[in-house]
C-alpha cells in the first residue's frame, strides 16, 4: 500500500511540474490537454466517448486518425510559428500510430489461445561448426 501511495505522489508531483512549466512559459494547460490529439488526454477522452457507441478497436482507430490529423496541424503551425510544435507533432503522430497498432494486435489476438499460438516443433539435433 505504501508503494502505491508513493507512486501516486510521484505522479502527482510530476504532473504539477508540467503545470508549473506551462504557467512559466504562458501556455494555457486547459486549452492544450483537451485537444483531441490522441494519445494526449483529449484524444483519450475522445476514444472513451467513441467506445461507448462502438467497439474499442474501431474507437481507437478513429481517435488515432484524429490525433494524426491534429499532428499535421501542429506540424504546419510549427513551420510558421513555434518550431517546438514540430517535435510535438512528431511525438503525437508516432504515439497515435503505435497505440492504434497495439490495440489492433490485442484485439486480433483476443480469441487466440496460447496453446494455439505456440506451434509444436520437435527438437532437431544441431551440430557445431567442427562437426559439420
C-alpha positions as CSV (number, residue, x, y, z in Angstrom):
1,X,0.0,0.0,0.0
2,X,2.8,2.3,0.8
3,X,4.3,1.7,-2.7
4,X,1.1,2.8,-4.4
5,X,0.8,5.9,-2.2
6,X,4.4,6.8,-3.1
7,X,3.8,6.2,-6.8
8,X,0.7,8.4,-6.7
9,X,2.7,11.2,-5.0
10,X,5.4,10.9,-7.6
11,X,3.0,11.1,-10.5
12,X,1.2,14.0,-8.9
13,X,4.4,15.9,-8.4
14,X,5.4,15.1,-12.0
15,X,2.2,16.5,-13.4
16,X,2.4,19.5,-11.1
17,X,5.8,20.2,-12.6
18,X,4.2,20.2,-16.1
19,X,1.6,22.7,-14.9
20,X,4.3,25.0,-13.4
21,X,6.4,24.9,-16.5
22,X,3.4,25.7,-18.7
23,X,2.5,28.6,-16.4
24,X,6.1,29.9,-16.6
25,X,6.0,29.9,-20.4
26,X,2.5,31.3,-20.7
27,X,0.8,28.1,-22.0
28,X,-2.8,27.6,-21.1
29,X,-3.0,24.0,-20.0
30,X,-6.8,23.8,-20.2
31,X,-6.6,24.6,-23.9
32,X,-3.9,22.1,-24.8
33,X,-4.8,19.0,-22.8
34,X,-8.4,18.7,-24.2
35,X,-7.4,18.9,-27.8
36,X,-8.4,15.6,-29.4
37,X,-4.8,14.8,-30.3
38,X,-4.6,11.1,-29.4
39,X,-2.6,9.8,-27.4
40,X,-2.9,13.0,-25.4
41,X,-5.6,13.4,-22.7
42,X,-8.2,14.9,-25.1
43,X,-7.7,12.1,-27.5
44,X,-8.1,9.5,-24.8
45,X,-11.4,11.2,-23.8
46,X,-12.5,11.1,-27.5
47,X,-11.7,7.4,-27.6
48,X,-13.6,6.7,-24.4
49,X,-16.7,8.6,-25.8
50,X,-16.5,6.7,-29.1
51,X,-16.0,3.4,-27.3
52,X,-19.4,3.9,-25.6
53,X,-21.0,3.6,-29.1
54,X,-18.7,1.2,-30.9
55,X,-16.0,-1.4,-30.2
56,X,-12.8,-0.4,-28.6
57,X,-10.6,-1.2,-31.6
58,X,-12.6,1.0,-34.0
59,X,-12.8,3.8,-31.5
60,X,-9.0,3.7,-31.1
61,X,-8.5,3.8,-34.9
62,X,-10.8,6.8,-35.2
63,X,-9.1,8.6,-32.3
64,X,-5.7,7.8,-33.7
65,X,-6.6,9.2,-37.1
66,X,-7.9,12.3,-35.4
67,X,-4.7,12.6,-33.4
68,X,-2.6,12.2,-36.5
69,X,-4.7,15.0,-38.2
70,X,-4.0,17.2,-35.2
71,X,-0.3,16.3,-35.5
72,X,-0.4,17.6,-39.1
73,X,-2.0,20.9,-37.8
74,X,0.7,21.1,-35.1
75,X,3.4,20.5,-37.7
76,X,2.0,23.1,-40.1
77,X,1.8,25.6,-37.3
78,X,5.3,24.8,-36.2
79,X,6.6,25.7,-39.7
80,X,5.3,29.2,-39.4
81,X,5.4,29.8,-35.6
82,X,6.8,27.9,-32.7
83,X,9.3,25.2,-34.0
84,X,8.7,23.2,-30.8
85,X,5.3,22.2,-32.3
86,X,7.2,20.2,-35.0
87,X,8.6,18.0,-32.2
88,X,5.2,17.7,-30.5
89,X,3.6,16.8,-33.9
90,X,6.2,14.0,-34.4
91,X,5.5,12.5,-31.0
92,X,1.7,12.8,-31.4
93,X,1.9,11.1,-34.8
94,X,4.1,8.3,-33.7
95,X,2.2,7.8,-30.4
96,X,-1.1,7.6,-32.2
97,X,0.2,5.1,-34.7
98,X,1.7,2.9,-32.1
99,X,-1.4,2.9,-29.9
100,X,-3.6,2.0,-32.8
101,X,-1.3,-0.8,-33.8
102,X,-1.1,-2.2,-30.3
103,X,-4.9,-2.2,-29.9
104,X,-5.3,-3.8,-33.3
105,X,-2.9,-6.5,-32.4
106,X,-4.5,-7.0,-29.0
107,X,-8.0,-7.3,-30.5
108,X,-6.7,-9.6,-33.2
109,X,-5.3,-12.0,-30.6
110,X,-8.2,-11.7,-28.2
111,X,-9.7,-15.1,-29.2
112,X,-6.4,-16.8,-29.7
113,X,-5.4,-19.3,-27.0
114,X,-1.7,-19.5,-26.1
115,X,-1.7,-23.2,-26.9
116,X,-2.9,-22.5,-30.4
117,X,-0.3,-19.7,-30.9
118,X,2.6,-22.0,-30.0
119,X,3.5,-24.5,-32.6
120,X,4.8,-27.8,-31.5
121,X,8.2,-28.4,-33.2
122,X,10.3,-31.4,-32.5
123,X,13.7,-30.6,-31.4
124,X,16.2,-31.1,-34.2
125,X,19.7,-32.0,-33.5
126,X,22.2,-29.4,-34.3
127,X,25.9,-29.7,-34.9
128,X,28.7,-27.4,-34.0
129,X,30.9,-26.0,-36.7
130,X,33.6,-28.6,-36.1
131,X,31.1,-31.4,-36.6
132,X,29.7,-30.1,-39.9
